[in-house]
Amino acid sequence: MATKQTGPKAAKAASQVLKSSSTGKNSKIAAGSALTQSKTVRESTSARAATAASQVLRDGRTSKASKSAAGSALAQARSKKKSPSGT
């Protein structure tokens, strides 16, 4: 279970991203995930939303609000546990 929650600033940014007609698909996916997690710690970012958030953060054309929402979503993603090599 996740222990992090989207803060008020990131939630506001996510809301702005979702309302914008010029925002790209990946930004909206990440913002939706972040906004879902603004009221509860029981949710965690899906693999699809984490991938979208990562792409948003790497894209130089995205707005500050999109990056804020994406960062929040990515911070709440379940970490991939790598198995030890050679097993």
N, C-alpha and C positions, 0 to 999 in steps of 0.2 A: 504494500500500500504506500502511496506517496505521502510525504509529510510536508510538502511545500504547497503554497497557495499563491495565486496571482494577487499582487498588491493593487491598491486603488489606482495608482498612476498607470500601471501596465493595463489594468482593466479598462480605463478610460481610453488609452491608446488603442486597445483592441476594438473597442466600440467604434471609434473614429474610422479605423481601417475597414470594418464591416459596412459602415454607412457610405463609404466613398465608392463612387462608380468607376473611378480610374484605378482602383487597386487590383493587382493581379491575383490569380487563383491561389498561388502558394501563400501569399500574404493573408488571404482570407481564411485559408485552412488553418494556418498557425494562429491567427487572431481568434478564430472560433474555439480552438482548443484552449487558448489562454483564458478566454472569457468564461468558458465552461468551468474552469478551475478557480474562478474568482470567489465562489461562495462555499467551496468545499475542499477538503484535503483528500477526499475519497477517490478522486479521479486522477488519472495520470495521462500524459500525452501518448497517443498511439504512435506506432512506428511511421505511419504515413504522415501524420502531422509533424513528427520530429524531423523527417526528411524534408518536408516543405519548409519548416522553420530554418533548417540548416541552409537551404538554398536561398532563402530570403536574406539571411545574415551575410552570405557570401556575395550577393548581388549588390553592386555599387549604386544601383538606380533606385533602391527602395527608400521610402521615407523613414524619418526617425520614429514615427508612431508604429510603422510596420516592423521595424527592427526591435522596438521595445516589446511588442506583443510576441514576436518570434523568439526573442531571448527568454521571455517568461515561459513560453510553451516548452522550449528546449530544456530549460532548467528543471522542468517537472517530468521529463521523459524518463522512462525506466532505463537504467544503464545496461548496456550489453555486457554480460559477464563472459569473458573469454576463458575457454578451458585451457589448462596448462598444456604447453606443446609437448608432443611425444606421448600423449595418452590416447 
